[in-house]
Amino acid sequence: MSAILEIDDICCRYGSYNVLKEIKLSIKKGDFVSIIGPNGSGKSTLLKTITRFIRPVKGVVFIDNINAFKLTDKQFAKKVGFVSQNYHFNFDFTVEDIILMGRNPHLNLLEKEDLKDYKIIEDAMILTDTFKLKNKKITQLSGGEAQRVLIARALAQEPEILILDEPISHLDINYKFEILELLKNMNQKNKITIIIALHDINLASYYSKKIILLKEGSIFAAGEPEDIINNRNLKKVFDVDFDVAAHPITNKPYITFVPDISVINNKEPISDKNIIKIHVIGGGGQASFLMRNLHNKGYILTTGVLNIGDSDWKTAKQLNIKVVEEAPFAPISKARFVENLNLMRSSDLIILENIPFGHGNTANLEGLLRIM
């Protein structure tokens, strides 16, 4: 599929400060693209350049192979809709009036809206669940309702691309999901290309087909969430340690901030920690976070006995941790019991996670009691 948006080597500058540096980007029709990065990395500037609020000092933005800055305002507005991060209304327009403004690119000077225009804004209101609000004043709405109205106005333009600059930053969590589910629905059913700047990496990971990771005005990485959301990239861009794992339900990359336990407990880090061997007894995913945390801090880990396919078994395999494994759903055999017992005896520390015990895994507890 050909690109609907091409950014060719653009640079943007505020005074003498380079905000965007040689950005090259290609977005296909029907993509859902999230732009993430620290504050000041250039997310808003990139969107403002695409939407022609800022003219680059170098490079070109192409919409459907046409230089965006050579399109008339009306031509551009028929192709690209924009929802900004901040909004302010000076007049008490009704919701219907606000959404109707989205038809302006399709009207000639002094031309009135006709039945077709009203049908288009009605469809936009139904899609964004704002039809019930159409007679309300825009100043009477909640933040989430107002954002839906602005999205409906952009949809009334009938654009091929919808660009949103951090539209959920100031919303309660229920409205955040409401807006993103709406955008997902528009992307899937109406084939509208979505380009959105987000702060929440987990939401970007879940909803996006493609992620652009910015650092200091340049594209640090771009691709599918599974290729971009990893420890290495996030550490280099945000300078923070994250635990990155596949979410157990969505299977999308999911991040968790990893604090330094020694700092939290106001203790000095353990010296020579790389020679400390820790054996973890877990199961059912209860030990996954612990193993990731300890692994990230450099400890030598072993674990077992775990059934093949168990969530903790998967984590151990991902982290290349030595694991004593048993067949799926099978109770612990004598051979695996002895192997696990030897690992526990060779460890400096054994951690028993808060897990339930039954017929299948009681041998792990018996082994622990034997060496105590």
C-alpha positions, 0 to 999 in steps of 0.5 A, a space after each residue: 500500500 502506498 504512503 499517504 504521508 511522506 516526510 522528507 528530511 525536514 528540519 525545524 528551528 525556533 530561533 537558533 535552536 534546532 527542534 527537529 533534525 532531518 526527519 524522514 518518515 513514511 505513513 501508509 493509508 490506514 495506519 494508526 501511528 503513535 508518536 512518543 518521547 520525553 517532553 521537548 523531544 519534538 512531538 508537538 512540533 512534528 505534528 504542527 509541521 505536518 499540519 502546516 502551523 510551522 514551516 520547516 527550514 528544510 525538507 518537504 511534507 507530502 500528502 498523497 504525493 503533493 507538497 502540503 504547503 502547495 495545497 490551498 487551505 481548503 484542499 488541505 482541510 479536506 485531506 487532514 483533520 487536526 485536534 489540538 492538545 488545548 482548546 478554548 471557546 470564546 463563544 457559547 456555540 452549541 455542539 451542533 454549531 461547532 461540528 458544523 464548522 467542519 463542513 467549511 472546507 466544502 462550502 463556497 463563500 456565503 454558501 449555506 449547508 445543505 441536507 448532505 452537510 447535515 447528514 455528514 455531521 449527523 454521522 460524525 455525531 453518531 460515530 463520536 456519541 455526541 448526537 445527544 449533546 448537539 443542543 448543549 453549549 460547548 462550555 457546558 461539557 466535560 473534558 471528555 465530551 468536549 474532546 469528542 466534539 472536536 474529533 467529530 468536527 474534524 470528522 465532518 471535514 471528511 479527512 483522510 488523515 486525523 492528527 491529534 496532539 496529546 488529546 487525552 493528557 488532561 482527561 480522567 482514565 475513563 475518558 482516555 480509554 473512551 477517546 482511544 477506543 473511538 479512534 481505534 473504531 474510526 481507524 478500523 471501520 472508516 479506514 482513517 489514518 490516525 497520527 497521535 502524540 501520546 505520553 502513555 507508552 502502554 496505551 501507545 503500545 496497545 492501540 498503535 500499529 506503528 510507533 515513532 520514538 523521538 529523542 532530542 528532535 530526531 527519530 530514535 526508532 520507528 516500527 511496530 510496538 513489539 520492535 520499539 518498546 524494549 528496555 534498550 530503547 526506553 533506557 536510551 531515550 527516557 534514561 529510566 529503567 523499565 521492565 518490559 514484558 508481553 501483557 498477559 491478555 493483549 500480548 502487547 509490550 507492557 512497561 513497568 517502572 523498576 525502582 532501585 530497591 536499595 534506594 527505596 529501603 535507604 540501604 547501600 547496594 549489595 556488593 559483589 551482587 553478581 556472585 550472589 545466587 538466588 533460587 526462586 520458587 514461583 508459579 502461575 506468574 506470581 514470580 515474574 515481576 520479581 525475577 525480572 527485577 532481580 535479573 535487571 539488577 544483575 543477580 544470578 537466578 535459578 527457578 523451579 520446578 515449573 511446568 512448561 507453559 507456565 507464565 513464570 516458566 515463560 519469563 524464565 525462558 525470556 530472561 535466559 534463567 536456568 529453570 527446572 521444568 516439568 511436563 505441562 500439567 504434570 506433578 513434579 517427578 522424582 528426577 525434577 525434585 532432585 534437580 531442583 533440590 540441588 539448585 536450592 542447595 547451591 544457592 545463597 538465597 531462596 525466595 518463596 513467592 506467595 503461591 498456592 500449593 497443591 498436589 502438582 507442586 507440593 514437592 517444591 515446598 517439601 524440597 525447601 523444608 528438607 534443606 532448611 
